[in-house]
Amino acid sequence: MNGPDQPSTARIRDYWLGGSHNTNADRDLAEQILVCAPHLPYSIRTQRAFLRRVVRYLVMSGIRQFVDLGSGTPTVGNVHEIAQALDPACRVVYVDIDPVVVEEGRHLLASNDNVVYLRADLRRPDEILADAEVRALLSLGEPVAVLIVDVLHFVRDSDDPGGLIGGYLDGLSPGSYLGVSDMGDDDGMLAAMTMFSRMFDSPLPTLTFRDRDRIAAFCGGLDLVDPGVVPVPLWRPDGDDPDTDRNPEQFQGYAAVVRKPYDPATNVTGR
């Protein structure tokens, strides 16, 4: 976790997304990273475009409640902006572990009564869903969408990402959704991280890459929304994205949206 005068991953992402909530320290580190990984801003923008498409799809499907995990700075087309543009009654819980990011987020959202920003570890779904602020804002007896977009690569396999996804869905009503994306196997990214550490003597966070089959396994027992588990740019592209990839099938990352089913034969919600 970083102090306000130290570079922040969340504010670097804001910079690459074209936002204004970043500092000189953030921009300096962002430019250093680009020396080794010049494609990163494109990747970040592609993930954000996926998030926008998912939120629009979910609102059009009747969802009005969202939990966004690993949220970062809530600007530049984040969940509440997209959802509330379609229906101002949409309610959003943002979750991040960094206290500085959370403080900044709460300041930015202070005038929005339908949004709360929770400081919590996304690896603890039971604690998040039991939080008093979450319970006050959301009705967990009604469908909720959980969004784990462009953050799962920070969750190591030893932390059981499939189990934590199940923990969220087990605590939600049938008809709830999960939107998820993860980074695929990317030798280029690994090489860039190694180069950065050697050039600038500054280690980057540990990342875990997962292939399509691993993401599909997280979705087992759930209703998979078309087009299934696909490279991030291929999940329901809308044609209006300025960062549309000419070769989207080559994007090193996968995305999916799933719905928690209801089994009328057993009267039991399922995963």
C-alpha angles and dihedrals in degrees: 000000000000136000120236091263094051125082113267128206089220094053092045088056089049089053093050090048090056096255128144101221097096137095137227089261091054093048093047092053091043090056091048090053091050091060087068102026109028093166095062098094090053090051092049092049091048091053091048091050088053090051091053092050092048094050092049091049092049095048090049087050091057102264115142101165126072138181111194115194125207088010103171117189108354097228141098101050099329123164102281093048093053098040097043092047086065096037122002089205092070113118124212134192114197118199129195134153098216110095093205092052091047092050091050091047094050090051092051092047099041094114095048111090093187096061133067129182114215125197104219145123109262088215089073105069095164092056093046095049091046095050114123094229091051092049091048094053103035132050103219090192087071126062117285130187117224114201121201100172125162093345108080091087087071089060111086122220088245087065090061102237091190090054094049091049088051090049091060096045093045088058095051134077124258112275091044119132139218122206113192139172131176138179116261126220104300118178089177092059092048090051091048092051091050091049092049093051091050096044099044102022089231120122120221125217117282111261129200118207122204132191128229094269092057091052090047089053090057087058096053115136092016132104106260114217116224131293088033125208106352141149107290097253091052096061101108097316111204100203093234097087111115089208095056108151119232088213103033094161088068095058110125098231140061135223138191142169120211136181127218107240132219120223108211092185093064100021087231128124112236145207 
